[in-house]
Amino acid sequence: MADARKKREYTGDYPEKTLYLPGPTEVREDVIEAMAQPMFGHRMDRMTDLYTTIVEDTRAFLDTDQRVIVLTASGTEFWEATTLNLVEDRMLVPTSGAFSTRQANVAERLGKTVDRIEYEWGQAVKPEDVREALESSEDGYDAVGMVMNETSTGVRNPVEEIGDLLGDYPETYFVVDAISCLGGDYIDIDAHNVDCIFTSTQKAFAMPPGLAVCTVSDAAYERELEKDSASWYGGFQRCLDYYDRKGQTHSTPAIPLMLAYRKQMKHMLEEGHADRSRRHREMAEYTREWAREHFDLYPEAGYESQSVTCIANTRGIDVAETVETVSEEYDMVFSSGYGDLSEESFRIGHMGEHTVESIRRLTDAIEDVAGL
Ligand SMILES: Cc1ncc(COP(=O)(O)O)c(C=O)c1O
């Protein structure tokens, strides 16, 4: 096997590709340009202008009263941080694909006792199973952690219903990984007992990768204050206390990414959360119809994602070759199935700034290459 570490000089000379991945996704030109500015210091007044703007604009966009942290990190940081900040010992994690499994693994590596509710890949998490697990647990759980949009299978889990039932368990925090859908799939955060919901900027926010966003309920913040979290970098206290005192971040942030964030968040506010979600729904409906006509859908019916469609390869096309040829001939990049599903399925990311028209260009290209 080729040595992956062997230096292959980055030439900067690559054809432009349109991204239909489940993130990173397409970024507007003016958002990319916003990054190319002379640097300034992270303790200058200008930084306070920038950081308070992006935090408050995010709160307005998400329509939440919760606190908001925008951190230089990928979303993975908030698996660790929310676990360390909120879980003393026991956590319940329904697993139904690669990312929810990883969320459970992360918590275990941090020394927590994790009970899983295991589903077959492609199945959605069922609220009644979560209730049963909570009911039958002798000691209860410090938190339920789950993935809203299972990117590996294209399943959108019913987090709102699960949050509602958690209203009966006020000692249990609700942590939602919405990394591959937040911003493209409306959720009323404050109405469903969500304590923390987080995303990475390279997904439905349609920004470059490198920042992670997390909301924090008052209860979650107080709990962390009380317990004095083991997390420093992603500690709610460290992040929010610094914000309250200085309107800045506790350590040096990726300033160019925050400049891009500011620009894109203005676009997102202009469109509005509900309309952005509606546009994502239209793209998802178009993609599902196309998938049903030519293949089939991988997720359990009724739980299909609004931002990533996972298509069951019922015709047995060569997925790797189709992905490669569409990339070479059309300069469009979509995803094969995740892990073991690489040939059994493929995935189209219809998130961020895409439209039904841009998605149709991809499905036309796939039809052409796969001879559909
Ligand atoms: C559901 C989900 N959780 C977590 C992650 C990890 O996100 P990141 O790579 O931004 O840390 C991903 C990435 O695709 C994801 O889709």
PDBQT file of the ligand as one rigid body, heavy atoms in Angstrom, charges set to zero:
ROOT
HETATM    1  C1  LIG A 401     -23.052  14.213  12.875  1.00  0.00    +0.000 C 
HETATM    2  C2  LIG A 401     -21.612  14.595  12.934  1.00  0.00    +0.000 A 
HETATM    3  N1  LIG A 401     -21.022  14.711  14.124  1.00  0.00    +0.000 NA
HETATM    4  C3  LIG A 401     -19.724  15.066  14.238  1.00  0.00    +0.000 A 
HETATM    5  C4  LIG A 401     -18.959  15.297  13.131  1.00  0.00    +0.000 A 
HETATM    6  C5  LIG A 401     -17.534  15.738  13.280  1.00  0.00    +0.000 C 
HETATM    7  O1  LIG A 401     -17.483  17.081  12.882  1.00  0.00    +0.000 OA
HETATM    8  P1  LIG A 401     -16.090  17.851  12.723  1.00  0.00    +0.000 P 
HETATM    9  O2  LIG A 401     -15.312  17.084  11.704  1.00  0.00    +0.000 OA
HETATM   10  O3  LIG A 401     -16.464  19.219  12.258  1.00  0.00    +0.000 OA
HETATM   11  O4  LIG A 401     -15.447  17.856  14.051  1.00  0.00    +0.000 OA
HETATM   12  C6  LIG A 401     -19.518  15.160  11.863  1.00  0.00    +0.000 A 
HETATM   13  C7  LIG A 401     -18.709  15.368  10.647  1.00  0.00    +0.000 C 
HETATM   14  O5  LIG A 401     -19.114  15.097   9.550  1.00  0.00    +0.000 OA
HETATM   15  C8  LIG A 401     -20.882  14.821  11.760  1.00  0.00    +0.000 A 
HETATM   16  O6  LIG A 401     -21.474  14.711  10.572  1.00  0.00    +0.000 OA
ENDROOT
TORSDOF 0
